[in-house]
């Protein structure tokens, strides 16, 4: 059984985000980029399934500019077998990504698709659910543990009330949370091997997908600066500030 993993190139989570001076978006020029952390966990889980003998091949797919090839190479260095890059200069929205991944899945015929639950740049948390609907497959979201057996996928997922275990008919789409695993570091020998692994390059047009954006970003601004807290002397002063300054009680 093949497993398809979707990865996204985003600004590294350690980098301080800066808004462009014209407020049209986030500054990405000369900024360190890396694989979306949730997607890195998805890649690690797929590789562990292969090491356990549950799946036969791990395919990594990414949608984005030519620089996304580096993100695919990172996944290949971790242990994935081959990559698929759908190259476009257009900023693709979650529905467009889901349609592209469906087309890739129709072509590759995987038995399982694993994605990060969300990307840290837009926090949409939509692609996995949309992909499941387009394919008509079972879905398990916010997974923190995945077990495959006898045509079923058991997913331990986080819900508001605690933890929930669901059994899904295969094929299935799984989105993973941070608690799923701890991703491995790519070793130097594997980084060298990754350069020889195949990466197929396609375009949305090759797959018959229209990725024209449906939304327009009007303005991007930084959040307001938080004011420093104060230490109150007694309960009466605390109540006064909550009532008259914060206005959270009456």
Secondary structure, DSSP 4 states (H G I P E B T S, - for coil): -EEEEEE-EEE-TTSPP-B-TTSSSB--TT--EEE-HHHHHHHHHHHHHHHTTS-SEEEEEEEESTTHHHHHHHHHHHT--EEEEEE-SS---HHHHHHHHHHHHHHH--SEEEEES--TTT----HHHHHHHHHT-EEEEEEEEEEEETTEEEEEEEETTEEEEEEEESSEEEEE-GGG--PPPPPHHHHHHHTTS-EEEE-TTTTT-----S-------PPPPPPPP---SSHHHHHHHHHHTS----
